Amino acid sequence: MECVRYGANTYCQRHISSLFLLPVDWILHRTNHRGFLGATLGTETITNLDYDDDVALLVEMLEVLLLAMDILKDEARPLGLEVN
């Protein structure tokens, strides 16, 4: 299994190319900073879960999720990616 290190994250992959992981990580990073994402679990705040081409944004209020989805779509569009 090949592992790719990007910033503070390490991605180990079997089927997905790092050429896809890096833009997705960039999109999520920008989405996290433009929105107020995060669900608190103890002392940790988790903003998203992602695996291959699936992403789950974690928030504590519906209004924040709707804003985050709009931001995610705006950030993904210039890279030719769509959110569904």
C-alpha positions as CSV (number, residue, x, y, z in Angstrom):
1,M,0.0,0.0,0.0
2,E,1.3,3.4,-0.9
3,C,1.1,6.3,1.5
4,V,1.1,10.0,0.6
5,R,1.8,12.7,3.2
6,Y,0.2,16.1,2.6
7,G,0.5,18.7,5.4
8,A,-0.5,17.2,8.7
9,N,-2.4,14.4,7.0
10,T,-1.2,11.0,5.7
11,Y,-3.2,9.2,3.1
12,C,-2.7,5.5,2.5
13,Q,-4.3,4.3,-0.6
14,R,-5.1,1.2,-2.5
15,H,-7.4,2.3,-5.3
16,I,-7.5,6.0,-5.4
17,S,-4.9,8.3,-6.9
18,S,-3.2,11.0,-4.9
19,L,-4.0,13.3,-7.8
20,F,-7.6,13.1,-6.5
21,L,-6.9,13.2,-2.8
22,L,-4.8,16.4,-2.8
23,P,-7.6,18.5,-4.5
24,V,-10.2,17.0,-2.2
25,D,-8.1,17.8,0.9
26,W,-7.6,21.4,-0.4
27,I,-11.4,21.8,-1.0
28,L,-12.2,20.5,2.5
29,H,-9.5,22.7,4.1
30,R,-10.9,25.8,2.4
31,T,-14.5,24.8,3.2
32,N,-13.6,24.3,6.9
33,H,-12.0,27.8,7.1
34,R,-14.9,29.5,5.3
35,G,-17.6,27.8,7.3
36,F,-18.1,27.0,10.9
37,L,-17.8,23.2,10.6
38,G,-17.4,20.7,13.4
39,A,-19.0,18.4,15.8
40,T,-17.5,18.2,19.3
41,L,-16.8,14.8,20.8
42,G,-15.2,15.3,24.2
43,T,-12.4,17.7,23.7
44,E,-12.0,17.0,20.0
45,T,-13.7,18.8,17.1
46,I,-14.3,16.7,14.0
47,T,-15.1,18.7,10.8
48,N,-15.4,16.0,8.2
49,L,-15.0,12.3,7.4
50,D,-13.7,11.4,4.0
51,Y,-12.9,8.1,2.3
52,D,-12.1,7.8,-1.4
53,D,-14.5,10.1,-3.1
54,D,-17.1,10.2,-0.3
55,V,-17.2,13.1,2.2
56,A,-19.4,13.7,5.2
57,L,-19.4,17.2,6.7
58,L,-20.1,17.3,10.4
59,V,-21.9,20.2,12.0
60,E,-24.2,20.7,15.0
61,M,-26.8,23.0,13.3
62,L,-28.7,22.5,10.0
63,E,-28.1,26.2,9.0
64,V,-24.4,25.6,9.2
65,L,-24.6,22.5,7.1
66,L,-26.5,24.3,4.4
67,L,-23.9,27.1,4.3
68,A,-21.1,24.5,4.3
69,M,-22.7,22.7,1.4
70,D,-22.8,25.9,-0.6
71,I,-19.2,26.7,0.2
72,L,-18.1,23.1,-0.7
73,K,-19.9,23.4,-4.1
74,D,-18.2,26.8,-4.7
75,E,-14.8,25.5,-3.8
76,A,-15.2,22.3,-5.9
77,R,-16.5,23.9,-9.1
78,P,-13.2,25.5,-10.3
79,L,-11.6,22.1,-10.1
80,G,-14.3,20.5,-12.2
81,L,-15.8,18.5,-9.3
82,E,-19.5,18.3,-8.5
83,V,-21.3,17.8,-5.2
84,N,-24.4,15.7,-5.2
